[in-house]
Amino acid sequence: MLTALLILSLGGPALGPAGARGSWVIGGKAVVPHSRPFIASIQMDGQHFCGGFLVWPKWVMTAAHCPILRHYPSMRVVLGAHRLGQPEESQQVFGIEESIAHPLYNPLTVDNDIRLLRLNSSATLNKFVKRVRLPSPHVDLKPGTVCSVVGWGDTSNYGERPTQLMEANTTIVKRGLCRTLWKGRVSDNMFCGASQNTTLQGVCAGDSGGPLVFRKKVYGIVSFSGERCGDRRHPDIFTKISNYIDWVHRIVLGHRHPKGQHKHTPGPEVAEGPGAGARAAALWWAGREGPGFLHRAPARGGLMADGN
């Protein structure tokens, strides 16, 4: 999950399209078991491919670019886990009743990369499974703020996987500098984070949708990184949750009060129609290089309207 360093030398970025590789937790350490009770593992066919976190008993937040297929039988959300490869009495497993991407999510620019998952039943809150707090609307994190990123995934570029949940620190980078490093691909809806030292440390495939945590609140969602994990020219990018608090509340409260709720449309990559979910799953799964998923930066340039 964790792999990226900030280096101020500006080489030409080696960018690639969104893709799938093993998930990485490089430069991190194992957390105390069940000390991050809000973390969620989103799985297909029993394999973890995206992270998420519990924001209400029936709602998990993740990234819009994670390919969440509605009504796909083997798609599930696991809460209360520490070791994904072992059965744990603490684990609670859920199906996905509804998958709602932000209506302005743009898969080319990766802007508005946020998604809510409505579980098929409410989580039982206990010492292993808890909600996490969200920030107030439009709160920013100052450059230099040290946050943490949590997730499961490979611990090296050679496919080594951890046996337990991992965590590493990342430091918020000035948005202006980040835009320079990313050649304008960073919007005001994003945070940038990088390691403070020479240790490879950051996010990569499979950490998508996971939390950026500061003082027990989740401020960001893992969104994308450079084409290659550990590329020192590009800080990791996180969705800025505080810009979406009103939208989140409208979705959740709309489902609590059905009489006044609108029909919410899924994100653009969610399959529709008879058999479409299975077809989309097969196409995505066939193109995978490993069990993880991370949105790679778009190869095309000049896509951001505010690229200053």
C-alpha positions in Angstrom: 0.0 0.0 0.0 2.6 2.5 0.9 5.2 3.7 -1.6 6.2 7.2 -2.7 8.7 9.9 -1.9 8.7 13.5 -2.8 11.7 14.6 -4.8 12.0 18.1 -6.1 13.8 17.3 -9.3 11.3 17.5 -12.1 11.8 14.8 -14.7 9.2 14.1 -17.4 6.5 12.0 -15.7 6.2 8.4 -16.8 2.4 8.2 -16.6 0.2 5.4 -17.6 -3.5 4.6 -17.8 -5.5 3.3 -14.9 -4.5 -0.3 -14.2 -4.2 -3.1 -11.7 -1.3 -4.5 -9.9 -0.6 -6.0 -6.5 -1.5 -3.7 -3.6 1.5 -2.3 -1.7 2.3 -1.5 1.9 5.9 -0.5 1.6 7.7 1.4 4.4 4.9 0.7 6.8 4.4 -1.4 9.9 1.8 -3.7 11.2 -0.8 -2.0 13.4 -1.9 -3.4 16.8 -4.6 -5.9 15.9 -8.1 -4.3 15.6 -6.8 -0.9 16.6 -8.2 0.6 13.3 -11.8 -0.8 13.7 -13.2 1.4 10.9 -11.2 -0.2 8.1 -13.0 -2.2 5.4 -11.8 -4.8 2.9 -13.7 -4.8 -0.4 -13.3 -8.2 -2.0 -14.2 -10.1 -5.2 -14.0 -13.9 -5.3 -12.5 -13.8 -1.8 -9.6 -11.5 -2.8 -9.1 -8.0 -1.4 -8.9 -5.4 -4.2 -9.9 -2.1 -2.6 -10.0 -0.5 0.8 -12.8 1.5 2.5 -14.0 2.6 5.9 -17.2 2.5 7.9 -18.9 5.9 8.2 -22.3 4.8 9.3 -23.4 1.3 10.4 -24.8 0.6 6.9 -22.4 2.7 4.9 -18.8 2.3 3.7 -16.9 5.0 1.9 -14.4 4.2 -0.8 -13.1 5.5 -4.1 -15.3 6.0 -7.1 -12.7 4.3 -9.4 -12.9 1.0 -7.5 -15.0 -1.3 -9.8 -17.9 -2.1 -7.5 -20.4 -4.2 -9.3 -23.9 -4.3 -8.0 -25.6 -7.7 -7.5 -22.4 -9.6 -8.3 -22.6 -12.6 -5.9 -18.9 -12.8 -5.0 -18.5 -9.0 -4.3 -18.4 -8.4 -0.5 -17.3 -6.0 2.2 -15.4 -7.4 5.3 -15.3 -5.4 8.5 -13.5 -6.2 11.7 -10.5 -7.9 10.0 -6.8 -7.8 10.8 -5.5 -10.9 9.0 -7.5 -11.3 5.8 -6.1 -14.8 5.1 -7.4 -16.3 8.3 -10.9 -16.7 9.7 -11.4 -14.3 12.6 -14.4 -14.3 14.9 -14.3 -10.5 14.8 -15.0 -10.3 11.1 -18.4 -9.3 9.8 -19.2 -9.9 6.1 -21.7 -8.0 4.0 -23.1 -7.9 0.5 -23.5 -4.6 -1.3 -27.1 -3.3 -1.7 -26.2 -0.1 -3.5 -23.1 1.5 -4.9 -23.2 5.3 -5.4 -20.4 7.1 -7.0 -20.3 10.9 -6.9 -22.3 12.2 -10.0 -19.4 14.4 -11.1 -16.8 11.6 -10.9 -14.5 11.9 -13.9 -12.5 8.8 -14.8 -10.2 10.8 -17.0 -9.1 13.4 -14.5 -10.0 11.2 -11.5 -11.7 14.2 -9.9 -14.5 13.7 -7.4 -13.2 10.2 -6.7 -15.6 9.2 -3.9 -18.2 6.4 -3.6 -20.6 5.3 -0.9 -21.6 1.6 -0.5 -24.8 0.7 1.2 -24.4 -2.6 2.9 -27.2 -5.3 2.8 -27.5 -5.0 6.6 -26.2 -2.8 9.4 -22.8 -3.6 11.0 -22.9 -4.6 14.7 -20.7 -1.9 16.4 -18.3 -3.3 18.9 -14.6 -3.1 19.8 -13.7 -4.7 16.5 -16.0 -2.7 14.2 -16.6 1.1 14.7 -17.5 4.1 12.7 -14.8 6.7 11.9 -15.4 10.5 12.2 -15.4 12.7 9.1 -14.1 16.3 9.0 -16.2 19.4 8.9 -17.1 20.8 5.5 -14.3 22.3 3.4 -11.6 21.9 6.1 -8.1 21.7 4.6 -5.0 20.0 5.9 -2.0 22.3 6.1 1.2 21.4 4.2 3.5 19.5 6.6 0.7 17.7 8.4 1.7 14.2 9.1 -1.1 11.7 8.4 -1.3 7.9 8.2 -2.6 5.6 5.6 -3.9 2.1 6.4 -4.4 -1.0 4.3 -3.5 -4.5 3.2 -1.2 -5.4 0.4 2.2 -6.4 -0.9 5.2 -5.2 1.1 7.6 -5.0 -1.9 7.7 -4.5 -5.6 8.1 -8.3 -5.9 4.6 -9.3 -4.7 5.3 -10.1 -1.1 2.1 -9.8 0.9 1.7 -8.9 4.5 -0.1 -11.2 6.9 -1.8 -8.4 8.7 -3.1 -4.8 8.4 -0.3 -2.2 7.8 0.1 1.5 8.3 2.6 4.2 7.2 2.9 7.9 7.5 2.6 10.4 4.7 3.1 14.2 4.9 0.8 16.7 3.2 2.5 18.5 0.3 1.6 22.0 -0.9 -1.0 21.8 -3.6 0.9 24.2 -5.8 4.0 22.2 -5.7 2.0 19.0 -6.3 0.4 20.5 -9.4 3.8 21.3 -10.7 5.0 17.8 -10.1 1.8 16.3 -11.6 1.8 18.9 -14.5 -1.6 20.3 -13.5 -3.5 17.1 -12.8 -4.3 18.1 -9.2 -7.6 19.8 -8.4 -8.9 21.5 -5.2 -10.7 18.3 -4.5 -7.5 16.5 -3.8 -4.7 16.3 -1.2 -1.1 15.3 -2.0 1.0 13.2 0.4 4.6 12.0 0.4 7.3 10.6 2.6 9.5 13.1 4.6 12.6 10.9 4.4 14.4 8.6 2.0 12.4 5.6 2.8 10.0 4.4 0.1 6.7 5.0 1.6 3.3 5.8 0.1 0.3 4.2 -1.7 -0.1 1.9 -4.6 -2.5 -0.6 -6.1 -5.0 -2.2 -3.7 -4.9 0.7 -1.3 -7.5 2.5 -3.5 -10.4 3.7 -1.4 -8.5 3.4 1.9 -8.4 6.2 4.5 -6.0 9.1 5.0 -6.2 9.6 8.8 -5.3 12.6 11.0 -6.2 12.8 14.7 -8.8 10.0 14.5 -10.7 11.5 11.6 -10.5 10.4 7.9 -9.7 13.4 5.7 -8.9 11.7 2.5 -9.5 8.6 0.3 -6.6 6.9 -1.6 -7.1 7.9 -5.2 -4.1 7.5 -7.5 -0.3 7.5 -7.7 2.3 7.4 -10.5 2.4 4.7 -13.1 5.0 2.9 -11.1 4.8 2.5 -7.3 7.8 4.2 -5.7 8.2 6.8 -8.5 9.7 9.7 -6.5 8.5 12.3 -8.9 4.9 12.1 -8.0 3.3 12.5 -4.6 0.3 10.2 -3.8 -3.2 11.7 -4.4 -6.1 11.5 -2.0 -9.7 12.7 -2.5 -10.5 15.6 -0.1 -13.5 14.3 1.8 -14.4 17.7 3.4 -15.5 19.0 0.0 -18.2 16.3 -0.1 -19.8 16.3 3.4 -23.1 17.8 2.2 -23.3 15.2 -0.6 -22.6 12.4 1.8 -25.3 13.6 4.2 -27.9 13.9 1.5 -27.3 10.3 0.3 -27.4 8.8 3.8 -30.3 10.8 5.1 -32.2 10.2 1.8 -32.1 6.5 2.5 -33.1 7.0 6.1 -36.2 8.9 5.0 -37.4 7.1 1.8 -40.4 9.3 1.2 -38.2 12.2 0.2 -35.4 10.3 -1.4 -34.4 10.7 -5.0 -33.2 7.9 -7.2 -29.5 7.8 -7.0 -27.6 6.7 -10.0 -24.5 4.5 -9.8 -21.1 5.6 -11.0 -20.2 5.4 -14.7 -18.3 2.2 -14.5 -21.1 0.2 -12.7 -22.5 -2.3 -15.1 -26.3 -2.4 -15.9 -28.6 -4.8 -17.7 -29.0 -8.6 -17.6 -25.7 -10.2 -17.1 -23.8 -6.9 -17.4 -22.3 -7.2 -14.0 -20.8 -10.6 -14.7 -19.5 -9.4 -18.1 -17.9 -6.3 -16.6 -16.4 -8.3 -13.8 -14.9 -10.8 -16.2 -13.4 -8.1 -18.3 -11.9 -6.3 -15.4 -10.7 -9.5 -13.7 -9.1 -10.8 -16.9 -6.9 -7.6 -17.2 -5.6 -7.8 -13.7 -1.9 -8.4 -12.9 -2.6 -9.1 -9.2 -5.2 -8.9 -6.5 -4.9 -5.2 -5.9 -6.3 -2.2 -7.7 -5.2 1.4 -8.0 -6.2 4.1 -10.4 -3.1 5.1 -12.4 -2.7 8.7 -13.5 -4.2 9.4 -16.9 -1.7 9.3 -19.7 -3.2 12.3 -21.4 -2.1 15.8 -20.3 -3.9 19.1 -20.0 -7.1 17.6 -18.7 -7.5 19.7 -15.5 -9.4 23.0 -16.0 -7.5 24.6 -13.1 -4.0 23.4 -13.9 -2.3 26.3 -12.2 
